[in-house]
Amino acid sequence: MLKSQDELLNLLSEIGIKYKNYEHPPVYTVEEADKHHEGIEGVHSKNLFFKDRKDNLFLVVTLSDKQINIKDIAKKIDAKNPSFAKPELLFEVMGITPGAVTPFAVVNIKNHKVKIVLDEEMMEHKILNFHPLVNTATTTINSDDLVKFIEHCNQKAEIICL
């Protein structure tokens, strides 16, 4: 069953992860989200959900202001000609819609294999911000707790230099 924002936040509390949640108007791009970061401590993210020609799935999480070259990332994550996954596949696999892509969505992965890639540069920061399964809020957690959360969801993240 897909988790809601409230269920996600309750789960974070249950597993001992401290967080702060900030409500804001819906945002669909990094540029729109930037308008609502005032007063929110930590770095913000860019979250990309890819499918490659061999039907492998990838969630790539990096700093919001980092320039991304998909061909360069493909080599680093061992993806064969990746492209952004269709919204229907994003919802089927991660239970979220475009604009709300987040590593918190690993809580919804059940019957698919997704390679989760976290940018090493982002993980060097102590405080990180992600959407809590919806694009109408931002949730702040510690970087160590992101890994703890992913592992709690029976997933594994690779931390690499993107």
N, C-alpha and C positions, 0 to 999 in steps of 0.2 A: 504494500500500500504506500502511495506517495505521501511524503511528509509535507506538512504545512510549515509556515514560518514559526508559528507558536510551538509546534511539535519539535522543530529543530532547536529552538532556543531552550525548551525544556530539556532536551537531550544533552545539550551543552552543559547545563546546570547539573544534570544527573551524573555526568561523567567527570565533574569537577573542573570544567573549563569556565573561567571567568570571562565575561564579555560585556560590551556596551552596545546597545542597539539604538540607531538613530533613524527615525522616520523622515522621509522626504518625498517630493513628487516623483512620479515615474521617470526613470532615465533609461535611455536605450543605447547611449554611446558613452565613451570615456569623456568626451567633451561636455556632454550634458551633466554627467556625474560630477565633473570638476566644479560645477557651479554650487554644489551642495556640500563641499568638503570643509567649509569654514567651521572651526571648533572641533573637528574630528582629528584626534591624534593618530599618528602613524602614516604608513604609506598605503597607497591605493593600488588596485590591481586591474589587469587586463586579462580576461579569461577567454580562451579560444578552444572551441570544440571541433576537431577535425576528423575526417574519415579519409583513408587512403584508398588507392585502387585495389588493394587486397582486402578491403572492408575492415581493416583495423581501425580502432577508435582511439582518439587521443584527447585528453584535456590538458591544455598547456596554460599555466598560470605564471604571469610575470608582472613587472611593474607597469602601472598605467601609462607612464610617459616613455616607455622603452620602445624604440623603433624595431619593428619586427619584419624580417624577411622570411617568408614561408619556405622558400627553397633552402635557406640556411638552416632553419629549424628542422626541416624534413631530414636533413643529413644527421643532425644531432639526436633526433628521436627515433631514427630508423624507420621513417615513414616513406612509402613509395607514392610520390605524386599526391600529396594531401590537398584537400580542399575543405572548406567549411561544410559541415554536415547540414543537411536540410532540417528545418524546424521540427518536422514530424519525427525524425530520428532523435533529435535532441530531447524532445519530450518523452519519447518511448524509452530511451536509455537513462536519462538523467532526471526526468520529471519536471523540467523547467522549460521556459520559453526564451527566445532570443531577447537579449537585454538583461536577463537574470542569470546568465552563466556564472557559475561559482564553484569553488572546490567543495563547498558545503553540499552540493548536489550528489556527492558520492554516497550520501546516505540513502539515495533512491536507486542505486545501481544494484540490480538483482541478477538478471539473466544475460548480462553482457560483460565482455572483458574490455576495460578501458585502461589505457596506459596513462597514468597521471604523472605529469611532469611539472615540477615546481622550479622556478628560476632561482639559482643559487644566490644571485645578487639580491633578489627580493627576500629570501629567507635569512639574509644577514641582518635584516631589520627586526627589531624586537616586536614591534606592533604592526599588525596587518589589518586591512579592511576588505570585506567582501559582502556581496549581497546575500541575505539570508533566505535564498530560494525565490525571492521576489525582487523586482527592481524598484520598489518603493521604500527601501530601507538599506542601511549599511550597518554591518556588524563588525566590531573591533575585537580582535583576539590576539594573543601572543603567538609568535611564529612556532614555538615549540608545541603549543596547543593545537595548531593546525595539523601537524604530523600526528599527534595523539588522536585527534578526531578521525583522521583518515584511517588510521590503524584500527580504531574502534569500529569503523564501518567495514572491517574486513577487506580493506583495500591497501595498496602499497603505493607510495609516491617515490619517484626518482627525483633527486635534487641535482640539477645539472646547470652548467653555465650556458645560458642561451645567448 
